[in-house]
Amino acid sequence: MGTLGQKIVGSDVKEIVNLLNKAYCDEWLAYYQYWIGSKVVKGPNKEAVISELTLHATEELNHATLLTTRIIQLGGTPITKPQDWYKFTNCGYDAPDDPFIVKILEQNIKGEQCAIKTYNSLMKKTKDKDPVTYNILLTILSQEVEHEEDLQALLEDVEIIMKKK
């Protein structure tokens, strides 16, 4: 990282890198949770849910890419071992062992709500201290909020379909 870029962030660089690494772990686990969920999901309105889960997986992978770039710019190293993602995650991972559509949607809504809290907290830490990280986090948070809305709408649709049966 450039010296002036380092100076802007100040003495909190190490803490910010650690927090970004935790979010990075969340994103990789979210990516996989969405991806594998899109492969195993079963139930009414399945095709719409598969499409949304696949899109969200792609966006979570992009979030991991944004975080990786910023971690490196700040002089840090992204977590390099997938097994360590479980040690550092904020939000965990809910394996889609029950492929029923309602369960998969509920698990992913829970993950998005955790992500929203995580990014909101990170934004508070970086606001007025690190505008580059703040803007990256704002971009990610905006998408996480949209994901939650999308998943809740799909869950409502599935519940309506199930009531009609």
MODELLER restraints for C-alpha pairs under 7 A, 6 or more apart:
rsr = mdl.restraints
at = mdl.atoms
rsr.add(forms.Gaussian(group=physical.xy_distance, feature=features.Distance(at['CA:1:A'], at['CA:73:A']), mean=4.85, stdev=0.5))
rsr.add(forms.Gaussian(group=physical.xy_distance, feature=features.Distance(at['CA:1:A'], at['CA:74:A']), mean=5.58, stdev=0.5))
rsr.add(forms.Gaussian(group=physical.xy_distance, feature=features.Distance(at['CA:1:A'], at['CA:75:A']), mean=5.72, stdev=0.5))
rsr.add(forms.Gaussian(group=physical.xy_distance, feature=features.Distance(at['CA:6:A'], at['CA:74:A']), mean=6.84, stdev=0.5))
rsr.add(forms.Gaussian(group=physical.xy_distance, feature=features.Distance(at['CA:8:A'], at['CA:129:A']), mean=6.84, stdev=0.5))
rsr.add(forms.Gaussian(group=physical.xy_distance, feature=features.Distance(at['CA:8:A'], at['CA:130:A']), mean=6.44, stdev=0.5))
rsr.add(forms.Gaussian(group=physical.xy_distance, feature=features.Distance(at['CA:9:A'], at['CA:129:A']), mean=5.66, stdev=0.5))
rsr.add(forms.Gaussian(group=physical.xy_distance, feature=features.Distance(at['CA:9:A'], at['CA:130:A']), mean=5.00, stdev=0.5))
rsr.add(forms.Gaussian(group=physical.xy_distance, feature=features.Distance(at['CA:13:A'], at['CA:74:A']), mean=6.77, stdev=0.5))
rsr.add(forms.Gaussian(group=physical.xy_distance, feature=features.Distance(at['CA:17:A'], at['CA:71:A']), mean=5.68, stdev=0.5))
rsr.add(forms.Gaussian(group=physical.xy_distance, feature=features.Distance(at['CA:17:A'], at['CA:74:A']), mean=6.93, stdev=0.5))
rsr.add(forms.Gaussian(group=physical.xy_distance, feature=features.Distance(at['CA:17:A'], at['CA:76:A']), mean=6.10, stdev=0.5))
rsr.add(forms.Gaussian(group=physical.xy_distance, feature=features.Distance(at['CA:20:A'], at['CA:67:A']), mean=6.45, stdev=0.5))
rsr.add(forms.Gaussian(group=physical.xy_distance, feature=features.Distance(at['CA:20:A'], at['CA:71:A']), mean=6.72, stdev=0.5))
rsr.add(forms.Gaussian(group=physical.xy_distance, feature=features.Distance(at['CA:21:A'], at['CA:78:A']), mean=5.99, stdev=0.5))
rsr.add(forms.Gaussian(group=physical.xy_distance, feature=features.Distance(at['CA:21:A'], at['CA:79:A']), mean=6.42, stdev=0.5))
rsr.add(forms.Gaussian(group=physical.xy_distance, feature=features.Distance(at['CA:22:A'], at['CA:88:A']), mean=5.19, stdev=0.5))
rsr.add(forms.Gaussian(group=physical.xy_distance, feature=features.Distance(at['CA:22:A'], at['CA:89:A']), mean=5.23, stdev=0.5))
rsr.add(forms.Gaussian(group=physical.xy_distance, feature=features.Distance(at['CA:22:A'], at['CA:90:A']), mean=6.31, stdev=0.5))
rsr.add(forms.Gaussian(group=physical.xy_distance, feature=features.Distance(at['CA:23:A'], at['CA:89:A']), mean=6.85, stdev=0.5))
rsr.add(forms.Gaussian(group=physical.xy_distance, feature=features.Distance(at['CA:23:A'], at['CA:90:A']), mean=6.92, stdev=0.5))
rsr.add(forms.Gaussian(group=physical.xy_distance, feature=features.Distance(at['CA:24:A'], at['CA:64:A']), mean=5.30, stdev=0.5))
rsr.add(forms.Gaussian(group=physical.xy_distance, feature=features.Distance(at['CA:24:A'], at['CA:67:A']), mean=6.00, stdev=0.5))
rsr.add(forms.Gaussian(group=physical.xy_distance, feature=features.Distance(at['CA:25:A'], at['CA:85:A']), mean=4.69, stdev=0.5))
rsr.add(forms.Gaussian(group=physical.xy_distance, feature=features.Distance(at['CA:25:A'], at['CA:88:A']), mean=6.54, stdev=0.5))
rsr.add(forms.Gaussian(group=physical.xy_distance, feature=features.Distance(at['CA:25:A'], at['CA:89:A']), mean=5.35, stdev=0.5))
rsr.add(forms.Gaussian(group=physical.xy_distance, feature=features.Distance(at['CA:26:A'], at['CA:89:A']), mean=5.21, stdev=0.5))
rsr.add(forms.Gaussian(group=physical.xy_distance, feature=features.Distance(at['CA:26:A'], at['CA:90:A']), mean=6.35, stdev=0.5))
rsr.add(forms.Gaussian(group=physical.xy_distance, feature=features.Distance(at['CA:26:A'], at['CA:91:A']), mean=6.06, stdev=0.5))
rsr.add(forms.Gaussian(group=physical.xy_distance, feature=features.Distance(at['CA:26:A'], at['CA:92:A']), mean=6.85, stdev=0.5))
rsr.add(forms.Gaussian(group=physical.xy_distance, feature=features.Distance(at['CA:27:A'], at['CA:60:A']), mean=5.48, stdev=0.5))
rsr.add(forms.Gaussian(group=physical.xy_distance, feature=features.Distance(at['CA:27:A'], at['CA:61:A']), mean=6.63, stdev=0.5))
rsr.add(forms.Gaussian(group=physical.xy_distance, feature=features.Distance(at['CA:27:A'], at['CA:63:A']), mean=6.48, stdev=0.5))
rsr.add(forms.Gaussian(group=physical.xy_distance, feature=features.Distance(at['CA:27:A'], at['CA:64:A']), mean=5.44, stdev=0.5))
rsr.add(forms.Gaussian(group=physical.xy_distance, feature=features.Distance(at['CA:28:A'], at['CA:61:A']), mean=6.59, stdev=0.5))
rsr.add(forms.Gaussian(group=physical.xy_distance, feature=features.Distance(at['CA:28:A'], at['CA:64:A']), mean=6.44, stdev=0.5))
rsr.add(forms.Gaussian(group=physical.xy_distance, feature=features.Distance(at['CA:29:A'], at['CA:93:A']), mean=6.03, stdev=0.5))
rsr.add(forms.Gaussian(group=physical.xy_distance, feature=features.Distance(at['CA:30:A'], at['CA:60:A']), mean=6.45, stdev=0.5))
rsr.add(forms.Gaussian(group=physical.xy_distance, feature=features.Distance(at['CA:31:A'], at['CA:57:A']), mean=4.55, stdev=0.5))
rsr.add(forms.Gaussian(group=physical.xy_distance, feature=features.Distance(at['CA:31:A'], at['CA:60:A']), mean=5.15, stdev=0.5))
rsr.add(forms.Gaussian(group=physical.xy_distance, feature=features.Distance(at['CA:31:A'], at['CA:61:A']), mean=5.75, stdev=0.5))
rsr.add(forms.Gaussian(group=physical.xy_distance, feature=features.Distance(at['CA:33:A'], at['CA:93:A']), mean=6.93, stdev=0.5))
rsr.add(forms.Gaussian(group=physical.xy_distance, feature=features.Distance(at['CA:33:A'], at['CA:95:A']), mean=6.66, stdev=0.5))
rsr.add(forms.Gaussian(group=physical.xy_distance, feature=features.Distance(at['CA:34:A'], at['CA:53:A']), mean=5.27, stdev=0.5))
rsr.add(forms.Gaussian(group=physical.xy_distance, feature=features.Distance(at['CA:34:A'], at['CA:54:A']), mean=6.62, stdev=0.5))
rsr.add(forms.Gaussian(group=physical.xy_distance, feature=features.Distance(at['CA:34:A'], at['CA:56:A']), mean=6.68, stdev=0.5))
rsr.add(forms.Gaussian(group=physical.xy_distance, feature=features.Distance(at['CA:34:A'], at['CA:57:A']), mean=5.11, stdev=0.5))
rsr.add(forms.Gaussian(group=physical.xy_distance, feature=features.Distance(at['CA:35:A'], at['CA:53:A']), mean=6.68, stdev=0.5))
rsr.add(forms.Gaussian(group=physical.xy_distance, feature=features.Distance(at['CA:35:A'], at['CA:54:A']), mean=5.97, stdev=0.5))
rsr.add(forms.Gaussian(group=physical.xy_distance, feature=features.Distance(at['CA:35:A'], at['CA:57:A']), mean=5.51, stdev=0.5))
rsr.add(forms.Gaussian(group=physical.xy_distance, feature=features.Distance(at['CA:37:A'], at['CA:96:A']), mean=5.91, stdev=0.5))
rsr.add(forms.Gaussian(group=physical.xy_distance, feature=features.Distance(at['CA:37:A'], at['CA:104:A']), mean=6.64, stdev=0.5))
rsr.add(forms.Gaussian(group=physical.xy_distance, feature=features.Distance(at['CA:38:A'], at['CA:50:A']), mean=4.75, stdev=0.5))
rsr.add(forms.Gaussian(group=physical.xy_distance, feature=features.Distance(at['CA:38:A'], at['CA:53:A']), mean=5.52, stdev=0.5))
rsr.add(forms.Gaussian(group=physical.xy_distance, feature=features.Distance(at['CA:38:A'], at['CA:54:A']), mean=6.14, stdev=0.5))
rsr.add(forms.Gaussian(group=physical.xy_distance, feature=features.Distance(at['CA:40:A'], at['CA:99:A']), mean=5.66, stdev=0.5))
rsr.add(forms.Gaussian(group=physical.xy_distance, feature=features.Distance(at['CA:41:A'], at['CA:99:A']), mean=4.63, stdev=0.5))
rsr.add(forms.Gaussian(group=physical.xy_distance, feature=features.Distance(at['CA:41:A'], at['CA:100:A']), mean=5.98, stdev=0.5))
rsr.add(forms.Gaussian(group=physical.xy_distance, feature=features.Distance(at['CA:41:A'], at['CA:101:A']), mean=5.63, stdev=0.5))
rsr.add(forms.Gaussian(group=physical.xy_distance, feature=features.Distance(at['CA:41:A'], at['CA:104:A']), mean=7.00, stdev=0.5))
rsr.add(forms.Gaussian(group=physical.xy_distance, feature=features.Distance(at['CA:42:A'], at['CA:99:A']), mean=5.62, stdev=0.5))
rsr.add(forms.Gaussian(group=physical.xy_distance, feature=features.Distance(at['CA:42:A'], at['CA:100:A']), mean=5.12, stdev=0.5))
rsr.add(forms.Gaussian(group=physical.xy_distance, feature=features.Distance(at['CA:42:A'], at['CA:101:A']), mean=5.49, stdev=0.5))
rsr.add(forms.Gaussian(group=physical.xy_distance, feature=features.Distance(at['CA:43:A'], at['CA:100:A']), mean=5.87, stdev=0.5))
rsr.add(forms.Gaussian(group=physical.xy_distance, feature=features.Distance(at['CA:43:A'], at['CA:101:A']), mean=5.26, stdev=0.5))
rsr.add(forms.Gaussian(group=physical.xy_distance, feature=features.Distance(at['CA:44:A'], at['CA:158:A']), mean=6.23, stdev=0.5))
rsr.add(forms.Gaussian(group=physical.xy_distance, feature=features.Distance(at['CA:45:A'], at['CA:158:A']), mean=6.36, stdev=0.5))
rsr.add(forms.Gaussian(group=physical.xy_distance, feature=features.Distance(at['CA:49:A'], at['CA:154:A']), mean=6.94, stdev=0.5))
rsr.add(forms.Gaussian(group=physical.xy_distance, feature=features.Distance(at['CA:63:A'], at['CA:140:A']), mean=6.33, stdev=0.5))
rsr.add(forms.Gaussian(group=physical.xy_distance, feature=features.Distance(at['CA:68:A'], at['CA:78:A']), mean=5.90, stdev=0.5))
rsr.add(forms.Gaussian(group=physical.xy_distance, feature=features.Distance(at['CA:70:A'], at['CA:133:A']), mean=6.95, stdev=0.5))
rsr.add(forms.Gaussian(group=physical.xy_distance, feature=features.Distance(at['CA:71:A'], at['CA:77:A']), mean=6.27, stdev=0.5))
rsr.add(forms.Gaussian(group=physical.xy_distance, feature=features.Distance(at['CA:71:A'], at['CA:78:A']), mean=6.34, stdev=0.5))
rsr.add(forms.Gaussian(group=physical.xy_distance, feature=features.Distance(at['CA:86:A'], at['CA:92:A']), mean=6.69, stdev=0.5))
rsr.add(forms.Gaussian(group=physical.xy_distance, feature=features.Distance(at['CA:91:A'], at['CA:111:A']), mean=6.23, stdev=0.5))
rsr.add(forms.Gaussian(group=physical.xy_distance, feature=features.Distance(at['CA:91:A'], at['CA:114:A']), mean=5.71, stdev=0.5))
rsr.add(forms.Gaussian(group=physical.xy_distance, feature=features.Distance(at['CA:91:A'], at['CA:115:A']), mean=6.90, stdev=0.5))
rsr.add(forms.Gaussian(group=physical.xy_distance, feature=features.Distance(at['CA:94:A'], at['CA:107:A']), mean=6.34, stdev=0.5))
rsr.add(forms.Gaussian(group=physical.xy_distance, feature=features.Distance(at['CA:96:A'], at['CA:104:A']), mean=6.15, stdev=0.5))
rsr.add(forms.Gaussian(group=physical.xy_distance, feature=features.Distance(at['CA:102:A'], at['CA:155:A']), mean=6.51, stdev=0.5))
rsr.add(forms.Gaussian(group=physical.xy_distance, feature=features.Distance(at['CA:105:A'], at['CA:151:A']), mean=6.25, stdev=0.5))
rsr.add(forms.Gaussian(group=physical.xy_distance, feature=features.Distance(at['CA:105:A'], at['CA:155:A']), mean=6.41, stdev=0.5))
rsr.add(forms.Gaussian(group=physical.xy_distance, feature=features.Distance(at['CA:109:A'], at['CA:148:A']), mean=5.65, stdev=0.5))
rsr.add(forms.Gaussian(group=physical.xy_distance, feature=features.Distance(at['CA:109:A'], at['CA:151:A']), mean=6.28, stdev=0.5))
rsr.add(forms.Gaussian(group=physical.xy_distance, feature=features.Distance(at['CA:112:A'], at['CA:144:A']), mean=5.96, stdev=0.5))
rsr.add(forms.Gaussian(group=physical.xy_distance, feature=features.Distance(at['CA:112:A'], at['CA:147:A']), mean=6.83, stdev=0.5))
rsr.add(forms.Gaussian(group=physical.xy_distance, feature=features.Distance(at['CA:112:A'], at['CA:148:A']), mean=5.64, stdev=0.5))
rsr.add(forms.Gaussian(group=physical.xy_distance, feature=features.Distance(at['CA:113:A'], at['CA:148:A']), mean=6.91, stdev=0.5))
rsr.add(forms.Gaussian(group=physical.xy_distance, feature=features.Distance(at['CA:115:A'], at['CA:144:A']), mean=6.74, stdev=0.5))
rsr.add(forms.Gaussian(group=physical.xy_distance, feature=features.Distance(at['CA:116:A'], at['CA:141:A']), mean=6.06, stdev=0.5))
rsr.add(forms.Gaussian(group=physical.xy_distance, feature=features.Distance(at['CA:116:A'], at['CA:144:A']), mean=6.13, stdev=0.5))
rsr.add(forms.Gaussian(group=physical.xy_distance, feature=features.Distance(at['CA:116:A'], at['CA:145:A']), mean=6.57, stdev=0.5))
rsr.add(forms.Gaussian(group=physical.xy_distance, feature=features.Distance(at['CA:119:A'], at['CA:137:A']), mean=6.19, stdev=0.5))
rsr.add(forms.Gaussian(group=physical.xy_distance, feature=features.Distance(at['CA:119:A'], at['CA:141:A']), mean=5.85, stdev=0.5))
rsr.add(forms.Gaussian(group=physical.xy_distance, feature=features.Distance(at['CA:123:A'], at['CA:134:A']), mean=5.56, stdev=0.5))
rsr.add(forms.Gaussian(group=physical.xy_distance, feature=features.Distance(at['CA:123:A'], at['CA:137:A']), mean=6.34, stdev=0.5))
rsr.add(forms.Gaussian(group=physical.xy_distance, feature=features.Distance(at['CA:126:A'], at['CA:133:A']), mean=6.80, stdev=0.5))
rsr.add(forms.Gaussian(group=physical.xy_distance, feature=features.Distance(at['CA:126:A'], at['CA:134:A']), mean=5.57, stdev=0.5))
rsr.add(forms.Gaussian(group=physical.xy_distance, feature=features.Distance(at['CA:127:A'], at['CA:134:A']), mean=6.02, stdev=0.5))
